[in-house]
Amino acid sequence: MQNLIYLLLRRMRLPLIVVILAYAISILGMVLAPGVDDQGNPWNMNFFHAFYFVSFMGSTIGFGEIPYPFSDIQRMWTTVAMYMTVLSWLYAIGSLFAVIQDPAFKRVLAFTTFTRAVRRLHEPFYIVCGMGDAGHLIVRELTDDGLRCVCLDRNEQRIQGLRLEDFPVDVPALTADVTDSSMLLAAGLQHPQCAGVLAITDIDHVNLTIAISCKLLAPDLQVICRSETHDSEANMASFGTDYIINPFDTFAERFAMLFKSPSMYLVNEWMTSLQESPLTEFTAPPRGTWILCGYGRFGKAIQKSLSFKGIQTVIVENDLAATGAPEEAIQGRGTEAFTLVEAGVETATGIVAGTDDDANNLSIIMTAHDINKELFTVARQNMRTNDAIFAAADINMIMQSGLLIGRRIIDLLTNPLLSAFLRKATSENEEWANILVSRVVGILADAPPDTWTLTVNSEQTPALLEAIDKRLPVTLGHLLTDPRDSSKLLACVPLFLVRANHNEQLVPENDTVLQAGDQLLFCGRRHAETHMRWTTHNYHALDYICTGQDRPVGAIWRLFSGHTSR
């Protein structure tokens, strides 16, 4: 605020001097100008009357001649003073408008407003650096969950677009150089309520700089970074970055999972789907020959993930030398029919359009599909604004970096137990995944299941903890029971159990006895979570589920019913 006032006063220095001089000369002239009173005697205004008269005369209010009618000399000087003060005001007001419209002043004003909003935050918040597709998605999902965000981006249009969004909570945002550590500090890097920093710009070096700044200035803070090269990943990891997300490697791993364990792929997709998104349909890609158009970072990741038995890849790349493509690669963009024919598209089973140009990727898919309509198609979508045309292209799988990164980070922040479950479940076999899918399918409607966690403690499950303290054996099956009818089960599936001693269990059995400190992950329908939380907060409901008896609650009702103890 001091900088704002200083800048305003410095730019308005000359206009204010002009106004002050105009008023001073006008007041002095009115004091010196001779007049007559109501008795006809000579009279001169004092400074108080002169100041009062010039004040309302200079603002063009015009109350009249006070305290006596003016002489000709006074009226002549009033005319001079009137034009002088009005012109000085016009000059000052014009200068003020020019200052307000000045880009430097706007930046200082925006910075002051931003820092004030950050200082007033009293809930945990995350600093989001980079408001691309991933950043916008993360802010939307986190604010929908009631979490606060502070946003930084060097692109003014992205910040302006963010301010036009109707978020459930206020989102402070600033156009700034995110590599400037002072901007990170202004965004609340050392604020006591800052929960973490998300470095998700589309430039690896910028994300690396943010990670270094955060780990030096706030070493205990959680930092999640986006990286598209392995060199940057290694560099970020060396500074202790908590999570590093490579969208190309992440998609490639999931794509390979479709071949190796389709059921596990479905589990990953269902558990990490965004709220209110349509249910993912299962489409198994065929083995055989696959054509990879584009051998950049994405193409390399895909080829590496498909390097197992039964899959053969043919590379199509326009710049063979720059990308380090293998000798057998075919030169071309893939948008030309003859290039695809040379690559064997007529007998291929699938094609991946993985260039960094959306128009080229769509052209590759359409050209290939015209030649071989049985192809399984995979396309890389670089801009989220092209959602409509990619959806109209009828592509089997679409890789969108922003969506992939956003979903991954949302899971890490809102449900860290889910990430641990997926990591451990990946090592299970296909039979285990098939059983889990069949159980989940049995509770699904037309949307992916919701996921939620419960920790057995006094805050989240007070009734359950009370029952455990009273040595009442409460099992996982009791939590799965409908508190309205103990003969029915809730529409949910237990996925993961982590004990206080860090012992982990995948899909625990219903007869598992719960202990204090247990962390549980569930998936199911939304209403199941509501009823389960009611059970864990209401001792009477939990007692009804465990014993099957609807016992009276109050002391008087227990007395009348013959129950002397609980």
VOGU-3710 file (C-alpha; in Angstrom, 3 decimals, decimal comma):
1> mqnliylllr> 0,000/0,000/0,000  2,917/2,360/0,738  4,246/1,799/-2,781  0,811/2,466/-4,230  0,405/5,762/-2,374  3,965/6,800/-3,168  3,472/6,100/-6,879  0,181/8,011/-6,908  1,612/11,037/-5,135  4,727/11,085/-7,287
11> rmrlplivvi> 2,741/11,042/-10,519  0,286/13,649/-9,179  2,944/15,979/-7,773  2,835/18,624/-10,506  -0,992/18,624/-10,881  -1,379/19,049/-7,115  1,125/21,916/-7,099  -0,817/23,608/-9,908  -4,113/23,254/-7,972  -2,557/24,547/-4,746
21> layaisilgm> -0,992/27,560/-6,523  -4,264/28,357/-8,308  -6,139/28,329/-5,002  -3,427/30,312/-3,188  -3,338/33,053/-5,841  -7,135/33,183/-5,980  -7,456/33,453/-2,184  -4,747/36,112/-1,968  -6,413/38,154/-4,730  -9,790/37,997/-2,970
31> vlapgvddqg> -8,177/39,196/0,271  -6,463/42,152/-1,462  -9,382/43,165/-3,715  -11,214/46,190/-2,152  -14,963/45,990/-1,518  -17,712/47,775/0,498  -19,940/46,524/3,280  -23,696/47,024/3,621  -23,086/50,487/5,131  -20,985/51,660/2,189
41> npwnmnffha> -17,723/51,507/4,137  -14,485/50,114/2,635  -14,114/46,393/3,400  -11,667/43,562/2,599  -12,267/39,834/2,882  -10,310/37,949/5,518  -8,530/34,726/4,617  -11,319/32,530/6,051  -14,025/34,126/3,918  -11,706/34,121/0,879
51> fyfvsfmgst> -10,903/30,411/1,330  -14,598/29,579/1,756  -15,627/31,573/-1,316  -12,863/30,238/-3,579  -13,621/26,675/-2,437  -17,213/26,657/-3,629  -16,465/28,923/-6,581  -13,608/26,702/-7,789  -15,848/23,637/-7,686  -18,480/25,587/-9,745
61> igfgeipypf> -21,102/25,222/-7,023  -21,639/29,018/-6,921  -23,491/29,997/-3,722  -23,220/33,718/-4,486  -21,358/36,805/-3,273  -20,663/36,676/0,469  -20,838/38,256/2,952  -21,647/41,474/0,992  -22,252/42,158/-2,709  -18,931/42,393/-4,544
71> sdiqrmwttv> -17,373/45,473/-6,031  -16,391/45,574/-9,696  -12,765/44,800/-8,811  -13,808/41,781/-6,738  -16,043/40,507/-9,534  -13,257/40,964/-12,063  -10,853/38,989/-9,886  -13,542/36,318/-9,252  -13,801/35,826/-13,009  -10,023/35,348/-13,277
81> amymtvlswl> -9,955/33,001/-10,256  -12,893/30,971/-11,587  -11,168/30,103/-14,862  -7,839/29,532/-13,122  -9,188/27,085/-10,534  -11,463/25,224/-12,973  -8,610/24,741/-15,441  -6,322/23,550/-12,643  -8,939/21,010/-11,577  -9,391/19,774/-15,136
91> yaigslfavi> -5,634/19,341/-15,421  -5,456/17,488/-12,076  -8,412/15,201/-12,832  -7,073/14,395/-16,301  -3,707/13,544/-14,793  -5,394/11,335/-12,204  -7,232/9,396/-14,916  -3,979/9,007/-16,826  -2,283/7,601/-13,716  -5,130/5,164/-13,092
101> qdpafkrvla> -4,922/3,897/-16,674  -1,144/3,605/-16,570  0,000/-0,075/-16,818  2,590/0,404/-14,063  -0,024/1,751/-11,670  -2,403/-1,075/-12,562  0,325/-3,616/-11,801  1,053/-2,039/-8,423  -2,675/-1,869/-7,618  -3,190/-5,516/-8,649
111> fttftravrr> -0,152/-6,608/-6,618  -1,361/-4,701/-3,548  -4,851/-6,165/-3,809  -3,395/-9,649/-4,340  -1,040/-9,566/-1,349  -3,805/-8,211/0,887  -6,114/-11,064/-0,181  -3,375/-13,638/0,515  -2,690/-12,214/3,978  -6,376/-12,533/4,837
121> lhepfyivcg> -6,459/-16,289/4,110  -7,124/-18,284/7,271  -7,626/-21,728/5,700  -5,057/-24,069/4,113  -4,356/-23,132/0,497  -2,223/-24,221/-2,447  -0,126/-21,974/-4,690  -0,793/-22,907/-8,325  1,927/-21,718/-10,720  0,729/-21,974/-14,318
131> mgdaghlivr> -2,908/-21,565/-15,313  -3,021/-23,699/-18,437  -5,475/-26,537/-18,929  -4,153/-28,453/-15,914  -4,072/-25,409/-13,642  -7,596/-24,350/-14,524  -8,917/-27,885/-13,944  -7,129/-28,184/-10,589  -8,425/-24,850/-9,306  -11,973/-25,731/-10,361
141> eltddglrcv> -11,922/-29,144/-8,657  -10,167/-27,972/-5,484  -12,487/-25,015/-4,971  -15,492/-27,292/-5,524  -14,135/-29,364/-2,624  -13,824/-26,230/-0,478  -10,027/-25,905/-0,760  -8,441/-22,501/-1,351  -5,999/-21,684/-4,159  -3,663/-18,795/-4,980
151> cldrneqriq> -2,779/-18,554/-8,674  0,228/-17,155/-10,536  0,813/-17,009/-14,288  2,797/-14,738/-16,571  -0,027/-14,731/-19,145  -2,405/-11,820/-18,467  -5,227/-13,341/-20,535  -5,244/-16,516/-18,453  -5,425/-14,526/-15,214  -8,213/-12,319/-16,573
161> glrledfpvd> -10,120/-15,420/-17,653  -9,663/-16,867/-14,176  -11,139/-13,753/-12,576  -14,255/-14,165/-14,706  -14,839/-17,700/-13,436  -17,583/-18,309/-10,893  -15,660/-20,256/-8,242  -17,339/-21,253/-4,964  -14,626/-19,384/-3,024  -12,483/-16,364/-3,802
171> vpaltadvtd> -9,316/-17,194/-5,764  -6,539/-14,556/-5,514  -4,692/-14,412/-8,845  -1,795/-12,330/-10,158  0,022/-11,908/-13,453  3,662/-12,381/-12,476  6,955/-14,031/-13,344  6,653/-17,301/-11,445  10,435/-17,767/-11,452  10,761/-14,658/-9,258
181> ssmllaaglq> 11,041/-15,859/-5,664  9,611/-12,562/-4,396  6,387/-13,337/-6,266  6,217/-16,749/-4,600  6,682/-15,088/-1,217  3,963/-12,577/-2,055  1,698/-15,498/-2,982  2,121/-16,888/0,535  5,027/-19,331/0,221  5,910/-18,758/3,887
191> hpqcagvlai> 2,315/-18,172/4,970  1,451/-20,440/7,957  -1,605/-21,771/6,085  0,209/-22,607/2,836  -0,236/-26,361/2,244  1,837/-26,782/-0,917  3,006/-25,473/-4,284  2,033/-26,817/-7,711  4,568/-25,991/-10,450  2,618/-26,946/-13,585
201> tdidhvnlti> 3,694/-24,485/-16,273  4,462/-25,860/-19,739  8,191/-25,062/-19,424  10,328/-27,549/-17,491  13,013/-25,012/-16,590  10,409/-22,726/-15,024  8,999/-25,603/-12,971  12,512/-26,545/-11,891  13,210/-22,967/-10,764  9,985/-22,921/-8,752
211> aisckllapd> 10,859/-26,229/-7,110  14,323/-24,988/-6,131  12,945/-21,736/-4,702  10,291/-23,566/-2,680  12,655/-26,152/-1,241  15,141/-23,445/-0,206  12,630/-20,952/1,213  10,101/-23,449/2,632  11,784/-26,880/2,814  8,911/-28,588/4,652
221> lqvicrseth> 6,303/-27,551/2,106  4,864/-30,119/-0,307  5,906/-29,416/-3,916  4,362/-31,086/-6,977  5,969/-30,452/-10,364  5,177/-31,126/-13,990  8,042/-32,349/-16,134  8,136/-33,520/-19,737  11,795/-34,569/-19,908  13,708/-37,142/-17,890
231> dseanmasfg> 16,631/-34,754/-17,339  14,346/-32,250/-15,637  12,779/-35,033/-13,577  16,166/-36,080/-12,248  17,084/-32,485/-11,466  13,813/-31,869/-9,642  14,185/-35,087/-7,671  17,669/-34,055/-6,540  16,125/-31,048/-4,746  13,625/-33,190/-2,885
241> tdyiinpfdt> 10,529/-32,461/-4,976  7,723/-34,529/-3,459  5,931/-35,545/-6,666  7,027/-35,236/-10,299  4,425/-35,900/-12,981  5,441/-36,664/-16,551  2,242/-36,726/-18,641  3,849/-38,695/-21,472  5,202/-41,452/-19,246  1,966/-41,556/-17,251
251> faerfamlfk> -0,176/-42,036/-20,349  2,265/-44,538/-21,838  2,148/-46,663/-18,682  -1,648/-46,666/-18,666  -1,751/-47,421/-22,369  0,513/-50,422/-21,857  -1,757/-51,496/-18,993  -4,595/-51,815/-21,509  -2,674/-54,647/-23,183  -1,313/-56,308/-20,051
261> spsmylvnew> -4,236/-55,937/-17,630  -7,423/-54,385/-19,070  -9,278/-54,794/-15,772  -6,592/-52,892/-13,874  -6,814/-50,136/-16,473  -10,535/-49,881/-15,785  -9,870/-49,665/-12,048  -7,431/-46,790/-12,631  -9,829/-44,946/-14,912  -12,866/-45,336/-12,676
271> mtslqesplt> -11,098/-44,365/-9,467  -9,419/-41,288/-10,932  -12,331/-39,973/-13,023  -13,455/-36,414/-12,420  -16,724/-35,607/-10,741  -19,818/-36,075/-12,903  -17,803/-37,452/-15,835  -19,316/-40,250/-17,945  -18,417/-43,837/-17,146  -15,423/-45,070/-19,149
281> eftapprgtw> -16,319/-47,840/-21,569  -13,947/-50,743/-21,977  -12,190/-50,980/-25,338  -9,358/-53,470/-25,606  -6,701/-52,470/-28,177  -5,499/-55,216/-30,514  -1,966/-56,560/-30,528  0,013/-56,554/-33,731  1,683/-53,740/-35,671  1,266/-50,179/-34,427
291> ilcgygrfgk> 2,247/-47,026/-36,343  3,662/-44,164/-34,212  3,477/-40,788/-35,982  5,819/-38,420/-34,194  8,936/-39,545/-32,364  9,219/-36,764/-29,830  8,901/-37,191/-26,074  5,421/-38,656/-26,394  6,327/-41,045/-29,215  9,405/-42,307/-27,356
301> aiqkslsfkg> 7,346/-42,978/-24,227  4,733/-44,901/-26,204  7,314/-47,008/-28,031  9,059/-47,861/-24,761  5,777/-48,874/-23,102  4,836/-51,149/-26,033  8,156/-52,965/-26,152  6,776/-56,328/-25,067  5,836/-59,564/-26,808  3,169/-59,337/-29,493
311> iqtvivendl> 3,600/-55,635/-30,305  5,600/-54,276/-33,234  5,995/-50,523/-33,799  6,710/-48,584/-37,004  7,972/-45,010/-36,551  6,919/-42,127/-38,825  8,842/-38,892/-38,149  9,387/-35,788/-40,251  12,696/-34,743/-38,654  14,645/-37,970/-38,180
321> aatgapeeai> 17,942/-36,393/-37,139  16,577/-33,986/-34,527  14,482/-36,627/-32,755  17,056/-39,404/-32,893  14,646/-41,752/-34,644  15,873/-45,293/-35,434  17,296/-46,043/-38,876  14,245/-48,027/-39,958  11,935/-45,073/-39,272  9,975/-43,620/-42,188
331> qgrgteaftl> 10,380/-39,930/-42,916  7,145/-37,952/-43,184  4,490/-36,207/-41,116  1,946/-38,984/-41,401  -0,689/-36,653/-42,806  0,117/-37,941/-46,309  -1,559/-41,148/-47,445  1,582/-42,438/-49,231  3,614/-42,139/-46,009  1,072/-44,163/-44,075
341> veagvetatg> 0,894/-46,747/-46,852  4,675/-47,063/-46,732  4,401/-47,609/-42,978  1,937/-50,459/-43,575  -1,283/-48,840/-42,433  -3,352/-51,242/-44,539  -2,323/-54,215/-42,385  -1,625/-52,383/-39,101  -3,844/-52,871/-36,043  -3,466/-49,430/-34,524
351> ivagtdddan> -2,056/-45,940/-35,020  -0,863/-43,253/-32,591  -0,910/-39,609/-33,749  1,492/-38,042/-31,284  2,818/-34,810/-32,793  2,647/-31,440/-31,015  0,152/-30,070/-33,554  -3,544/-30,860/-33,089  -4,425/-30,238/-36,734  -1,757/-32,690/-37,896
361> nlsiimtahd> -2,886/-35,307/-35,374  -6,480/-35,075/-36,568  -5,343/-35,248/-40,188  -3,264/-38,354/-39,465  -6,211/-40,114/-37,805  -8,665/-39,219/-40,576  -6,266/-40,192/-43,371  -5,393/-43,503/-41,717  -9,035/-44,283/-41,022  -9,915/-43,727/-44,668
371> inkelftvar> -7,364/-46,369/-45,647  -8,048/-48,865/-42,839  -11,361/-48,489/-41,018  -10,490/-51,255/-38,530  -7,612/-49,299/-36,968  -7,542/-48,664/-33,228  -6,795/-44,924/-33,029  -4,938/-42,971/-30,355  -4,364/-39,210/-30,636  -2,508/-36,607/-28,633
381> qnmrtndaif> -4,567/-33,463/-27,956  -2,422/-30,453/-27,107  -5,099/-27,784/-26,612  -8,209/-28,299/-24,498  -10,045/-25,772/-26,651  -10,142/-28,467/-29,346  -12,319/-30,794/-27,256  -15,274/-30,556/-29,633  -13,404/-31,482/-32,821  -11,501/-34,331/-31,168
391> aaadinmimq> -14,770/-35,715/-29,802  -16,307/-35,512/-33,284  -13,371/-37,440/-34,791  -14,468/-40,688/-33,088  -11,016/-41,520/-31,693  -10,662/-44,563/-29,433  -8,247/-42,921/-26,972  -7,244/-39,294/-26,528  -4,189/-38,185/-24,589  -4,587/-34,675/-23,175
401> sglligrrii> -1,665/-33,594/-20,998  -3,602/-30,972/-19,033  -6,390/-33,372/-18,114  -3,946/-36,139/-17,223  -1,836/-33,913/-14,982  -4,894/-32,310/-13,422  -6,488/-35,635/-12,499  -3,231/-36,930/-11,042  -2,649/-33,858/-8,870  -6,270/-33,711/-7,704
411> dlltnpllsa> -5,969/-37,316/-6,505  -2,705/-36,555/-4,678  -4,161/-33,540/-2,893  -7,698/-34,665/-2,122  -7,208/-38,415/-1,683  -3,589/-39,456/-1,119  -4,705/-42,910/0,034  -6,074/-43,553/-3,472  -2,627/-42,996/-4,998  -1,126/-45,510/-2,567
421> flrkatsene> -3,865/-48,028/-3,423  -3,339/-47,713/-7,192  0,425/-48,033/-6,803  0,082/-51,240/-4,760  -2,765/-52,657/-6,873  -0,690/-52,393/-10,059  1,464/-55,281/-8,856  -1,558/-57,620/-8,610  -2,483/-60,072/-11,374  -5,339/-59,880/-13,859
431> ewanilvsrv> -7,494/-62,373/-11,940  -7,392/-60,174/-8,846  -8,291/-57,130/-10,956  -11,195/-59,001/-12,598  -12,692/-59,830/-9,190  -12,381/-56,206/-8,066  -13,962/-54,918/-11,280  -16,888/-57,321/-10,896  -17,475/-56,097/-7,336  -17,332/-52,453/-8,383
441> vgiladappd> -19,588/-53,026/-11,385  -22,199/-54,442/-9,016  -22,607/-51,064/-7,282  -22,200/-48,739/-10,260  -24,931/-46,710/-11,923  -24,109/-44,658/-15,011  -21,195/-42,750/-13,512  -17,815/-43,685/-12,018  -17,816/-44,455/-8,281  -17,017/-41,804/-5,724
451> twtltvnseq> -14,010/-42,452/-3,501  -13,594/-41,357/0,092  -11,380/-42,055/3,096  -12,048/-42,591/6,781  -9,503/-42,361/9,563  -10,475/-43,945/12,861  -9,945/-41,001/15,220  -11,932/-38,629/17,406  -12,490/-36,115/14,607  -13,696/-38,284/11,715
461> tpalleaidk> -15,209/-41,274/13,521  -16,018/-40,320/17,141  -18,706/-42,997/17,628  -16,484/-45,722/16,157  -13,558/-44,716/18,357  -15,835/-44,714/21,417  -16,970/-48,255/20,601  -13,352/-49,401/20,202  -12,423/-47,798/23,547  -15,293/-49,754/25,140
471> rlpvtlghll> -13,789/-52,920/23,608  -16,822/-53,449/21,389  -15,586/-55,510/18,395  -16,410/-53,375/15,374  -15,589/-54,946/12,020  -15,315/-53,513/8,538  -18,575/-55,264/7,712  -20,339/-53,115/10,299  -19,273/-49,974/8,433  -20,646/-51,476/5,215
481> tdprdsskll> -24,053/-52,034/6,819  -26,946/-49,681/6,120  -27,747/-47,870/9,421  -31,413/-47,711/8,397  -31,709/-51,471/7,955  -29,053/-53,806/9,378  -30,045/-56,529/6,923  -28,815/-54,493/3,952  -25,359/-53,407/2,814  -24,311/-50,006/1,523
491> acvplflvra> -23,437/-49,637/-2,159  -19,672/-49,412/-1,635  -16,509/-51,530/-1,733  -13,544/-51,292/0,697  -10,381/-50,845/-1,372  -7,506/-50,245/0,997  -6,640/-50,416/4,694  -3,554/-48,864/6,266  -2,907/-49,666/9,912  -1,236/-47,334/12,394
501> nhneqlvpen> 1,863/-49,557/12,127  1,872/-48,943/8,319  0,620/-52,449/7,533  -1,291/-52,260/4,216  -4,149/-54,480/3,019  -5,707/-54,429/-0,433  -9,487/-55,001/-0,487  -9,699/-56,038/3,173  -12,231/-58,668/4,253  -15,492/-57,682/5,928
511> dtvlqagdql> -14,571/-59,512/9,156  -11,482/-57,327/9,655  -11,654/-55,845/13,181  -11,055/-52,099/13,111  -8,459/-50,394/15,308  -7,726/-46,836/16,342  -5,615/-45,058/13,721  -6,807/-47,189/10,798  -7,076/-45,412/7,438  -9,706/-46,791/5,079
521> lfcgrrhaet> -10,363/-46,143/1,394  -13,804/-46,851/-0,085  -15,449/-46,499/-3,462  -19,150/-46,476/-4,140  -22,185/-44,308/-4,617  -22,397/-40,896/-3,020  -25,260/-41,764/-0,663  -23,231/-44,676/0,745  -20,604/-42,275/2,059  -23,309/-40,158/3,713
531> hmrwtthnyh> -24,804/-43,144/5,557  -21,369/-44,472/6,518  -20,333/-41,162/8,053  -23,620/-41,075/9,943  -22,777/-44,496/11,406  -19,300/-43,407/12,488  -20,660/-40,263/14,189  -23,750/-41,700/15,885  -23,106/-44,249/18,627  -26,738/-45,342/18,707
541> aldyictgqd> -26,695/-46,189/14,970  -23,387/-48,047/15,333  -24,691/-49,981/18,344  -27,792/-50,941/16,351  -25,618/-52,276/13,521  -23,277/-54,204/15,829  -25,949/-55,749/18,080  -29,019/-55,753/15,833  -31,002/-54,185/18,698  -32,501/-50,699/18,638
551> rpvgaiwrlf> -31,704/-49,804/22,246  -33,146/-46,672/23,927  -30,821/-43,706/24,032  -31,686/-41,464/26,972  -31,559/-42,391/30,657  -35,319/-41,995/31,088  -36,115/-44,206/28,073  -33,670/-46,832/29,333  -35,346/-46,751/32,752  -38,811/-47,259/31,276
561> sghtsr> -37,627/-50,022/28,940  -35,720/-51,877/31,645  -32,229/-51,119/30,286  -30,025/-49,887/33,128  -26,832/-49,620/31,095  -25,789/-49,140/27,588
//
